[in-house]
Amino acid sequence: MLGIESIIIFLIVGAIAGWLAGIIVKGFGFGLLGNIVVGIVGAFIAGWLFPQLGWGVGGGFLWAIVHATIGAVILLVLLRIIRTGT
């Protein structure tokens, strides 16, 4: 079971990653709560995708943000493709 500190860090990483992804993929911001969700889902996407490709990332807070941001960018690009059809 996760402690309250782990949950708070998870939410902070998700918020930062979602915010960064919203900046990278311009025009796709979802507000604070939406960005947290995008960042968390992005972390899961990257957590699944990177090992499939044989890529590894370092540990720690900064790498968690980088990892989640890459996944969130992938998610936002996919959402943009689905929404606009292009």
N, C-alpha and C positions, 0 to 999 in steps of 0.2 A: 504494500500500500504506500502511496506517495504521501510524503509529509507536506505540510502547508508551504514550506520554503520551496520545495521542488515544484509545486503547482504555480507559485508566484513566478519563479524563474522561467518556467515553461510558458506562462502567459506573456512575460516580458519579451522573451525571445520571439514568440509568435507575433507580438505587436510590432517589434522592430523589423522583423523580416517582412511582414505584410506591408508596413509603411515603405520600406526600401523597394519592395517589388512594385508597389503602386507608383513610385517615382520612376523606376526603370521602365515599366510598361505604362506609359503616359495615358492619362484619361481613365484609369481603372482603379480609383480609390473607393473603398467601401465604408469609410468611417473607422473609428477606433475598433469597435467590436468586430466589424467585418474584416478589418486588416488582421486582427488577432486570429480569426478563424482561417483566413487565407494563409497566414504564416504557419499555423499549426498543421493544416492540411499539406502545405508545401513541404514541411519537414518530413511528413510521412511519405510524400511522393519521392523526395530525394533519398530518404532512408531506404526505400525499396529500389529505386532506380540505380543509385550509385553502385551497390554491390552487384547488380545485374551486369553492369558495364565493367566491373572489375576495378572501380575507382574507390579509393579510401580517402577519408578526410581526417584531419587531426581532431583531437578532443578539446574540450574547454568551451567557455562561453562564446568567444569570438567565432570559433569554427561552427558552433551550433547556429549562430546567426547567419553565417555564410551559407551553410548547408540548407537551412530553412528558407533563406532568400532565393536561392537557386530553384528550389522546389516550388516556391510561391510564384516566381516568374513563369515557370513552366505552366503552372495552373492558370495564371492570368492570361497567358497567350492562348491556351486552349479555350478558356471562357470567351475570349475575344473572337476566336475563330467560330465557335458555336453560335455566339450572338449575332455576328455580322455575316456569317456564311462565307467569309473570304479568308 
